[in-house]
Amino acid sequence: MGIQVEFNPDLALRDVEEFKARRRGADECVPEQLTRGRSYVFKKKGQRNYWLLGEIPLVITNGNQELSRPQASIRIIEAMHYLEGGEVWTRGRYLVTEVFEDSTIHFNGFARI
């Protein structure tokens, strides 16, 4: 038995419709309105590690590693692991540095363009 840890190069949250349909919590979804300079909380199942020293993309996931293009550039400013119902979760806070409203490429791998 080992320790399962996932390293994530992005923050992948569910579409806000999942929250509206009461299938996910608000902190598990991308907010309906993202605002530059504002911070938001997030929650992800599993023990996850994020890069804290720079910007990463915020994407929408449908599950099974199906990801949207980046919705915003963010900085993870807080992340912690905890137990809930006998399962490991990661929760934290991210700061929106820019909201993307076009189809331009904003990241090259891990580098912000």
Secondary structure, 3 states (H helix, E strand, C coil): CCCCCEEECCEEEECHHHHHCCCCCHHHECCCCCCCCCEEEEEEECCEEECCCCCEEEEEECCCCCECCCCEEEEEEEEEEEEECCEEEEEEEEEEEEECCCCCCCEECCEEC
